[in-house]
Amino acid sequence: MAEGVVIDGRAVAQGVRERVRAEVAEIEAEHGVTPGLATVLVGEDPASATYVRMKRKASAEVGIASHDHEPPASVSREELAALVAELNEDESVHGILVQLPLPAHLDDAELTALIDPAKDVDGLHPVNAGLLAHGRFDEALVPCTPRGVIELLRFSGAELRGARAVVLGRSMLVGKPLAQLLLAEDATVTQAHSKTRDLAGVLAEADVLVAAAGVPRLVGAEMVKDGATVIDVGTNRTDDGLVGDVDFDAVRPKVRAITPVPGGVGPMTIAMLLQNTVEAARRQLAARRAAATTS
Ligand code: NAD
């Protein structure tokens, strides 16, 4: 069998960015408003700072206005809550991203829940998780990484309807929302995690395998079905550099298609953040227009 196709996440992400750039221009023409994304980076964690910088740069490149906030690591819960409240009220801000994890004295889930769900472009607010679980996709803001995974699967031409999909991982950020999205695509979904028995046997059943465990090269060739489509969300810093959860070189000869790390899911996550921001802007502007015409 020929080696699996390598799914080029950078190229797919570039396509999404171009679409978003066009949408930004459309929104400006129609409403005279530039979509705005507020990013909140608390403290000086280098990994968080890098992610936020990439997000700000990507926003600027598609014409989204970037509102940058960088409170010190010592910021109090009340001060941060006040900043979120201010951004919730600010009509020029359509998306709010509080980079996680926050310093230890702050509660990630509590602060996330203070964001207006309509502006929650990371899709982590319980209201958005609930809308996703209810299949109300027109109202929900869906977490960026799982959304990007679905786009990559579509691009790769993987058949999802009726397929056996296994999601390795059950986090609120990736695994759980991804399982919901795959269900909505009519896949038969299994969620595997750290307590799963016979993990290799479960993974080997997958026509579509998405790995999001955060364990370098956990998934070896013996765990993957011939002809499967494999998406590797894992981003693990090791002595060999950045590696995924899948042993790429061992697995690629067996599969239909596979994403590399880096250059697979990562670029899509940022592209979907931009997509979520323009969608949030469109909905808020439509709601404001509707409110203005009825009052
Ligand atoms: P997490 O630590 O919150 O969750 C990991 C999940 O994997 C858990 O549900 C756990 O049960 C499961 N797991 C852990 N070890 C396992 C094992 N040995 N066997 C079976 N299951 C196991 O992580 P997360 O936030 O969901 O992220 C997962 C990975 O994806 C990380 O490497 C993270 O860096 C990466 N990530 C990448 C992007 C991106 O844009 N590329 C975005 C988000 C997360």
Residues whose N, C-alpha, C, O or C-beta is under 5 A from the ligand:
A	BS01	NAD	T145 L168 G169 R170 S171 L173 V174 G175 H193 S194 A212 A213 G214 V215 V233 G234 T235 N236 V265 G266 T269
